Amino acid sequence: MRFHVFAATACLLLFGIQPSHAEDVCQLVRVAALDMTVIHDRITVPATINGHDVRVALDTGGEFSAIDPDAVAPLGLREISLSGNAVQLFGGFRLSSAARADSFELGKLTSEHMSFSVFPPHFFPDGVAGLIGADVLGNFDVEVDFANSKVNLFRRNDCGEKVIYWPATAWGEADLIESDDNHLVTKVTLDGQSLHAMLDTGAPLSVMEVEYAQSLFGIKDAELKSLGKDVYGYPFKSLSFDALSVSNPHILLLPRDKIGFADPRRARLLIGMDVLSKLHIYISYGQQKIYFTPAGTKQN
């Protein structure tokens, strides 16, 4: 059972952002510009919760926003039992409570109410109070600019490839596979084989089931490189997003029971920060597309 911490359809109104209309077609309207800091391979941005300045992770793989249990009391949050609505996370941990803030600010976006699921202890690295998931991000378009350490939020629009407003020597686009949880699942090509992958800024590393990789690519046991107990490597040559490719992607291969994709029919590869940080990404939740260019260089 899934639990949405607040209705996604109401999120725009909570932040004071009105949905775009026909006259807004092909206007890039930025509603938040956030300075990015990468902490332990997690994208973090500044936020304010109940008047307290914090850093929160930007997690495209998280269905809902969450808070560290040690931050609940210091931030003055009100904890609420989920009782029968408990959610099971990856690894078997069950979320049993949520926490509500009376005020939340993300750049210039403000809300008088914000709810977070309370995650297990030690889930977040030091200095990170929680995460902002797809329940919030999915109401906007999201640009992640690693070269300039920026995260920009835009109103949803119908600009197509014109959303790539920065200089780029190459680009690619990919359709999102329709879902009701805003997970970024799309089709990619790995060493000539097409498969579905999930893009997850909350994951430091890219991973795939070793059994699936051996079946798809005909990899023999002797060709796998042991990287530790039940962790293997393989020299993949190219991961492509439409016309844009990343050379020599580092993908860890783990046994199926160590990964446990919630729905392997939707995604067989998780693409984490080790690959995503090489790209400049524009996530168009409105168009259900993702646009990619090389990360580029820092602009003055």
C-alpha positions, 0 to 999 in steps of 0.5 A: 500500500502506498501513502501520499503525504499530501495530494499532489494535485493540491501541491501547486496551490499550496505553493501559490503556483497556478497551473499553466494555461494555453497562453503560457505555452512555451514560456519557461517560467522559473519559480525557484533557483536553488544552490546545489551541494552534493553531500555523500553523493546526494543532491542537496538544496537549502530549505526552511522548515518552521523557520529553521534553515536546513538542507534536504536531498532532492530525490527523483526516486522517492515517491514522497518527501521524508524527514530524519527522525532526529530532526522532528523535535528540533524542527518543531514538527508534529508527529502523526501515526500512520496506523493502518497506512504504514508503508514498506520501504526498500530493505523491509523497513515499515514507515509508521509515522509522518510529521507535519510542518506549519511552514515550509520554504523552498527558494521563493516557494512557500507553503503553510503546511507540509507533511513528511514521512519519518524515515528510519534512523541513519538513513540520511547523511550528517547535515541532511535533514530529509528529502524532497520527493516526487510528490513535490517535484512532480508538480514542476519541471526540474532542471539539474545543472551539475556543472553550475551546482544549480537546481531550477524549478519551472512551471510545467510547460509545452516547450518541447526541446526548447527547454534546453535553453543552455549551450549544448553540443549534443542532446537527447530526449526520452519519454517517461513511462506513464505511472501514478507515482512520478518515478522517472522510468524511461527506455535506455540502450545499454551496449546495444540492448534496449531496456527500461531504467529508473533515474534516481538522484537519491541513489549514489550508484547504478545497479542491475540484477546480475541474473538479468544482465547475464541473460540479456547480454550473455555474460558468463560467470568467468567474465564477472569481476568480483567487487565484494560479497555478492557484488560484481562488475562488468565492462559495459561500454555505452549507456545511451539516452536517445542520441546522447551516450555516456561511455563506460558506465559503472554499473554494479551487478547484484543478485536479484534478492539483494535489489528487489525492484518493486516492479521489474516489468517497469525497470530493470536498471537503476541509474544513480548519481555516478552516471547522472552527474555526467549530464545536464538534465531537464525533467518535464513532468508535464510533457512526461519527457526527460531531456539530456545534454552533457554536463558542460562547463561552469558558466561565469 
